[in-house]
Amino acid sequence: MEHDHPTKLPPKARAQERESNEAKYWLGLWTLSLGFCAIILAGTASLAAGDHVGAALILLGAATIMGVIVAGTTKPDQDG
């Protein structure tokens, strides 16, 4: 059985753009999640145990992980 209208697929460039936008969206959510977890964990270490140095190291470690992952996922041809 033949169809009257063929299925139209998006152009390849548009499909790649959509995949790229979805990856950026999920990466943003992941970094926010990691940041909130680090804040809660650092607050717990600071308030419950009185370990201010440990709290600062938790925040520094989370910021380092987020920075490395975000910087590593950008394409070399993108400047911003």
Steps between C-alpha positions, in 0.01 A plus 500: 500500500646832395455820692385823343749714692854385574638553849712812507817474704684806633822600328815350649632834627174575678498158667856551623408844635207351691724229650754762599235714669366198690849415622555857620164491677579179687853615576360818655262301717780266604728787604221666698430170673866447586526857626197468727626168637839656572338793681291268718798273575727797578234654722462175688878469546526860615202513734486148639870422530641852511740410219530822302809387307324179395196701388721726289673198345163343415394817319836533326489137387148530363585822316808335350302198380231721347756722329693210352187328369348816352830613344561154359163481325528819297604466138834657401335709227266670750625819659225559747 
